[in-house]
Amino acid sequence: MTQAGRTQRDQLSALLRSKPIVRAYELRKVGIAGQTIKRAVDDGELVRISRGLYQRADTDVDTEQALAEAAKLVPKGVIAMVSALAFHGLTDQMPRKIWVAISTKDWAPAPTYPPIRIVEFRDKYMQQGIEHHRISGVDVPVFSVTKTLADIFRNSKLVDRSVAVEGLRAALEQRKATPGAIAEAAMGAGAWRIMRPYLEALTSNG
C-alpha cells in the first residue's frame, strides 16, 4: 500500500471511530478514494450495508443504530409513528420496518436495509415536535412523545387503536408528558377529537 493509501486508511479509521455509520459521499468529501473504501471492505474493516452506506465492522447492530441508518438514507425524513413510540419506550412492539415520515412534496428511496416504511405527512404536520438525538454519531430527527401520540391517533388506518392507547397510557404512567402537553399537541396535529375520550378516561379520578 502506498503512503497515500495508508494515510487514507488512517483517516478512514479515525472517522469511523467517531461515526460508525458513514455514506460514501461523506468519505469522498474528505478525500477518501473509492479504492480505499473497497480495500477496507475487502479487509473486513468496513461493512457495506446498502448502496452507498457503510458501517464499521465491529459495531453491534441494534434498534437505535437502525434508526441512524434510516436517518442517513432518508435525510429529509423524521422517525415517526410506532418507531418513535418504541424509541421513547412507550410500546413493547418492535416494528419490522423503521417508520419514517416525509413531506408529501419530498421523495424517499426504497432501501433494502434497514427496511423502511415511508408515511407521508402534510407540511404542517412535518414541522411540529421534532427532537434531535445523537445515535452512532448521526443526528437523528425523531418526533417527540406528544407529537407521536397525536400522529398515531390521527392515522388510525395505519396503526391499530390499541397501540395508540397503550402508548398514551405508558406516557402518562412514565410521566413522559403531562395531560396538558398531550392535549395541546393533539389539538395542533388534528387528533384531539379522536384522542380526547381516551385521555379523559385515563386521567379521570374515578
C-alpha positions in Angstrom: 0.0 0.0 0.0 1.3 3.5 -0.9 1.9 6.2 1.7 -1.2 8.0 0.3 -3.2 4.8 0.7 -2.1 4.3 4.3 -2.9 7.9 5.0 -6.4 7.5 3.6 -6.9 4.3 5.6 -5.7 6.0 8.8 -8.2 8.9 8.0 -10.9 6.4 7.4 -10.2 4.6 10.7 -10.2 7.9 12.6 -13.5 8.9 11.0 -15.2 5.5 11.8 -14.2 5.9 15.5 -16.5 9.0 15.8 -19.1 8.0 13.1 -19.6 4.2 12.9 -22.1 4.7 10.1 -21.0 6.7 7.0 -22.1 7.3 3.5 -19.8 7.0 0.5 -20.2 10.7 -0.4 -19.1 11.7 3.1 -15.9 9.7 2.7 -15.2 11.1 -0.8 -15.8 14.6 0.5 -12.9 14.2 2.9 -10.6 12.8 0.3 -11.0 9.0 0.8 -11.0 7.3 -2.6 -13.4 4.6 -3.7 -10.4 2.2 -4.0 -9.6 2.8 -0.3 -13.2 2.1 0.7 -13.2 -1.1 -1.4 -10.0 -2.3 0.3 -11.4 -1.6 3.7 -14.5 -3.7 2.9 -12.2 -6.5 1.5 -10.1 -6.4 4.6 -13.2 -6.6 6.9 -12.7 -3.2 8.5 -15.9 -1.8 6.8 -19.2 -3.5 6.1 -21.4 -2.3 3.1 -24.9 -2.4 4.5 -26.7 -0.9 1.4 -25.8 1.1 -1.7 -23.5 3.9 -0.6 -23.9 3.2 3.1 -21.2 1.7 5.2 -20.7 0.7 8.9 -17.6 -0.1 11.0 -17.3 -3.9 11.1 -17.1 -4.2 14.9 -20.2 -2.1 15.6 -23.1 -4.1 17.0 -26.3 -3.6 15.1 -29.2 -2.6 17.3 -32.5 -1.0 17.0 -31.2 2.6 17.6 -28.5 2.1 15.1 -31.1 1.1 12.5 -32.7 4.5 13.2 -29.4 6.2 12.5 -29.1 4.3 9.2 -32.6 5.2 8.3 -31.9 8.9 9.0 -29.0 8.8 6.6 -31.0 7.1 3.9 -33.9 9.5 4.2 -32.2 12.8 5.1 -35.4 14.8 4.9 -37.4 12.3 7.0 -38.3 12.1 10.7 -38.5 8.9 12.7 -42.3 8.6 13.4 -45.3 6.5 14.4 -44.5 3.1 16.0 -40.8 3.5 15.6 -40.9 6.8 17.5 -43.2 5.3 20.1 -40.6 2.4 20.6 -37.7 4.9 20.7 -39.4 6.8 23.6 -40.1 3.5 25.4 -43.9 3.7 25.1 -44.6 0.3 23.4 -43.2 -3.2 23.6 -43.8 -3.6 19.9 -40.7 -3.7 17.7 -41.8 -2.7 14.2 -40.3 -4.9 11.4 -39.7 -1.7 9.4 -38.5 1.8 10.5 -41.3 4.3 10.2 -40.1 7.5 8.6 -42.3 10.5 7.9 -41.6 12.7 4.9 -43.4 15.7 3.5 -45.8 15.0 0.6 -43.5 17.1 -1.6 -40.3 15.1 -0.8 -39.1 11.9 -2.4 -37.6 9.0 -0.5 -35.6 6.0 -1.7 -36.7 2.4 -1.2 -33.6 0.9 0.5 -33.2 -2.8 1.2 -31.6 -2.3 4.6 -32.7 -1.2 7.0 -36.3 -1.9 5.9 -38.2 1.4 5.9 -41.9 2.2 5.9 -42.5 5.7 4.5 -45.5 7.7 5.7 -46.4 11.0 4.1 -47.4 13.9 6.2 -48.8 17.3 5.1 -46.2 20.1 5.5 -48.0 21.5 8.6 -47.6 18.1 10.4 -43.9 17.8 9.4 -42.9 21.0 11.2 -44.2 20.1 14.7 -42.4 18.4 17.6 -39.1 17.4 16.1 -36.4 16.4 18.5 -32.8 15.7 17.5 -30.9 12.7 19.1 -27.3 11.7 18.5 -27.1 8.0 17.7 -23.9 6.3 16.4 -22.5 9.8 15.5 -25.6 10.6 13.4 -28.1 13.4 14.0 -31.4 11.5 14.1 -34.6 13.6 14.0 -37.4 11.9 16.0 -40.9 13.2 16.7 -41.5 14.0 20.3 -43.7 11.9 22.7 -46.7 14.2 22.4 -46.4 14.6 18.6 -46.0 10.9 18.1 -49.1 10.1 20.2 -51.1 12.7 18.2 -49.9 11.2 14.8 -50.8 7.7 15.8 -54.3 8.7 17.0 -54.8 10.7 13.8 -53.7 7.9 11.5 -55.9 5.1 12.8 -55.9 3.4 9.4 -52.1 2.9 9.7 -51.8 1.9 13.4 -54.2 -0.1 15.5 -56.0 2.0 18.1 -54.9 -0.4 20.8 -51.3 0.6 20.1 -52.2 4.3 20.4 -54.0 3.8 23.7 -51.1 1.7 25.1 -48.7 4.5 24.2 -50.9 7.1 25.7 -51.2 5.1 28.9 -47.4 4.5 29.1 -46.6 8.2 28.5 -48.9 9.1 31.4 -47.7 6.4 33.8 -44.0 7.1 33.0 -44.6 10.8 33.3 -43.0 11.4 29.9 -45.7 14.1 29.1 -48.4 15.9 31.0 -52.0 15.6 30.1 -52.0 19.3 29.1 -49.0 18.9 26.8 -50.5 15.8 25.2 -53.8 17.6 24.6 -52.1 20.7 23.2 -50.1 18.6 20.7 -53.2 16.6 19.7 -55.1 19.9 19.0 -52.2 21.2 16.9 -52.0 17.9 15.0 -55.7 17.4 14.3 -56.1 14.5 16.6 -57.9 16.0 19.6 -61.4 14.9 18.7 -60.2 11.2 18.4 -57.9 11.3 21.4 -60.0 13.2 23.9 -62.2 10.4 25.3 -59.2 8.2 25.8 -57.1 10.9 27.6 -60.1 11.9 29.7 -60.7 8.2 30.7 -57.1 7.7 31.6 -56.8 10.9 33.7 -60.1 10.7 35.5 -60.1 10.1 39.2 -62.9 7.6 39.1 
